[in-house]
């Protein structure tokens, strides 16, 4: 199965706040989700939608939702912690 990873419009301000190097790292780390999907280690239901928050190997956190049927990942938040 091949997963699609989308950055939603809500991630643009988060991306703008990161350095170009951090943006390049995020691209690589999220691309690693394409073959197997996201890790989904920390989930919480918000307004009827299951959201997940995971820390990437770089230390950057991403919040996202998934659709198993398509399959895709919609990233809604990116943060350097």
C-alpha positions, 0 to 999 in steps of 0.5 A: 500500500502506498500512502499519500501525505498532504500538508493542509493549508493550516500548516503554511504559517508553521512552515514559514516559521521554520528554517529552510533546513527544517523544512527540508528535513520535514519533507524527508521524514514525512516522505518516509511515511509513504510506504507504511503510513504514519506511526499514529502513536499518540491519538485523541478524538477532536470534534469527531475526528481522530487526530494524532501527534507524533514527534519526528526523528528531527524533534519536530512534532506533527499533528495529523489525521488519516483516512485508511480507505484512500489511504492518506495523511493530512498534516494540520500542524507542524511545531519545533519543540 
